[in-house]
Amino acid sequence: MSTSEPQNDGFPISHVAQRTGLSIDALRWFEREGLFPRVARDTGGRRRFSDNDIERVELMLRLRRTGMPVRDMRRFIELLVGGEETHAERLELLFAQRVRILAAMERLTEDLKVVDFKVAYYTESVNGASAQSTGGKKS
C-alpha cells in the first residue's frame, strides 16, 4: 500500500505534507506549537491524520500565511474544543485577522502602484533607448 493512501486509522504525515505543501518538519512544528490538536498515533507511534485533522492543518496554514500571530492561532485551536459556547471568541479572533488582512492588502496595493510606475518608467526608458539606437525607426 502506498504511504499516501488512507488506512482505517487515517493518513500518514507524508500524505498531509504532500496535500498541504508543508514539509514534514513544518507539520511537526505546527503540532509542537499547539496549532492543531494532538494527532492520533498508530501502534508504531506514527502520526495518523484524520480528514478533520487535515482540514485544521489547512486552516492553520491559511491563517499563518495571512500573518495571524501564533498565539491567536493557538487560542483558536484551544477554543475548538469548547463547542458553540466559544463561537463568539472565535469570531473575534477571525474578525481581527480580517482587519489585519485588509490593511495588508491596502499596503500591497499602494506598493504595487509604485512598482507599476517604475515598470512604466523603465519600459519607456528601455524602449526609448532602443528607438534611438536604431535611428528612431521601429523594427
C-alpha positions as CSV (number, residue, x, y, z in Angstrom):
1,M,0.0,0.0,0.0
2,S,1.3,3.5,-0.9
3,T,2.1,5.8,2.1
4,S,-0.3,8.4,0.5
5,E,-3.3,6.1,0.7
6,P,-5.5,6.3,3.8
7,Q,-5.8,3.4,6.1
8,N,-8.6,2.7,8.6
9,D,-6.7,4.8,11.1
10,G,-6.0,7.9,9.0
11,F,-3.4,9.3,6.8
12,P,0.4,9.3,7.3
13,I,2.2,12.6,7.7
14,S,3.8,12.2,4.3
15,H,0.3,12.4,2.7
16,V,-0.5,15.5,4.7
17,A,2.8,17.1,3.7
18,Q,2.0,16.4,0.0
19,R,-1.6,17.6,0.3
20,T,-0.8,20.8,2.1
21,G,2.6,21.7,0.5
22,L,4.1,21.8,4.0
23,S,7.3,19.9,4.9
24,I,7.1,17.1,7.4
25,D,9.2,19.2,9.7
26,A,6.8,22.1,9.4
27,L,3.9,19.8,10.2
28,R,5.8,18.7,13.3
29,W,6.4,22.3,14.2
30,F,2.7,23.1,13.9
31,E,1.9,20.3,16.3
32,R,4.6,21.3,18.8
33,E,3.2,24.8,18.8
34,G,-0.2,23.6,19.6
35,L,-1.6,24.7,16.2
36,F,-3.7,21.6,15.9
37,P,-4.8,19.1,18.5
38,R,-2.8,16.1,19.2
39,V,-2.9,13.8,16.2
40,A,-3.6,10.2,16.8
41,R,-0.8,7.7,16.5
42,D,-0.7,4.1,15.3
43,T,0.8,1.2,17.3
44,G,4.2,2.1,15.9
45,G,3.9,5.7,17.2
46,R,3.5,7.2,13.8
47,R,1.1,10.1,13.3
48,R,-2.2,9.3,11.6
49,F,-4.2,12.3,10.4
50,S,-8.0,12.2,10.1
51,D,-9.8,14.3,7.5
52,N,-10.7,16.7,10.3
53,D,-7.0,17.0,11.3
54,I,-6.1,17.8,7.7
55,E,-8.8,20.5,7.4
56,R,-7.4,22.1,10.6
57,V,-3.9,22.0,9.2
58,E,-5.1,23.7,6.1
59,L,-7.0,26.3,8.1
60,M,-3.9,27.0,10.2
61,L,-1.7,27.2,7.1
62,R,-4.0,29.8,5.6
63,L,-4.2,31.8,8.9
64,R,-0.4,31.7,9.2
65,R,0.0,32.8,5.6
66,T,-2.2,35.8,6.3
67,G,0.1,36.7,9.2
68,M,-2.1,35.7,12.1
69,P,0.0,35.6,15.3
70,V,0.8,32.1,16.5
71,R,-0.7,32.9,19.9
72,D,-4.1,33.7,18.2
73,M,-3.9,30.6,16.1
74,R,-3.2,28.5,19.2
75,R,-6.1,30.2,21.0
76,F,-8.4,29.5,18.1
77,I,-7.5,25.8,18.3
78,E,-8.0,25.8,22.1
79,L,-11.5,27.2,21.5
80,L,-12.5,24.5,19.1
81,V,-12.9,22.0,21.9
82,G,-15.3,24.4,23.6
83,G,-18.1,23.9,21.1
84,E,-20.7,26.6,20.3
85,E,-20.0,28.4,23.6
86,T,-16.8,29.7,22.1
87,H,-18.1,30.8,18.7
88,A,-18.2,34.5,19.8
89,E,-14.5,34.4,20.8
90,R,-13.5,32.6,17.6
91,L,-15.4,35.2,15.6
92,E,-13.5,38.0,17.4
93,L,-10.2,36.3,16.5
94,L,-11.2,35.8,12.9
95,F,-12.6,39.4,12.6
96,A,-9.4,40.9,14.0
97,Q,-7.4,38.8,11.4
98,R,-9.7,40.0,8.7
99,V,-9.0,43.6,9.6
100,R,-5.2,42.9,9.5
101,I,-5.5,41.2,6.1
102,L,-7.5,44.2,4.7
103,A,-4.8,46.6,6.0
104,A,-2.1,44.5,4.4
105,M,-4.0,44.4,1.1
106,E,-4.2,48.2,1.2
107,R,-0.4,48.5,1.8
108,L,0.3,46.0,-1.0
109,T,-2.0,47.9,-3.4
110,E,0.0,51.1,-2.7
111,D,3.3,49.2,-3.1
112,L,2.0,47.8,-6.4
113,K,1.3,51.3,-7.7
114,V,4.9,52.3,-7.0
115,V,6.2,49.2,-8.7
116,D,3.9,49.7,-11.7
117,F,5.1,53.3,-12.0
118,K,8.7,52.2,-12.0
119,V,8.0,49.4,-14.6
120,A,6.4,52.0,-16.9
121,Y,9.3,54.4,-16.4
122,Y,12.0,51.8,-17.1
123,T,9.9,50.3,-20.0
124,E,9.8,53.8,-21.6
125,S,13.5,54.3,-20.9
126,V,14.5,51.0,-22.5
127,N,12.1,51.4,-25.4
128,G,13.3,55.0,-26.0
129,A,17.0,53.8,-25.9
130,S,16.1,51.1,-28.4
131,A,14.4,53.6,-30.7
132,Q,17.5,55.9,-30.5
133,S,19.9,53.1,-31.2
134,T,18.0,52.2,-34.4
135,G,17.9,55.7,-35.6
136,G,14.3,56.2,-34.4
137,K,13.0,53.5,-36.7
138,K,10.8,50.9,-35.2
139,S,11.8,47.4,-36.2
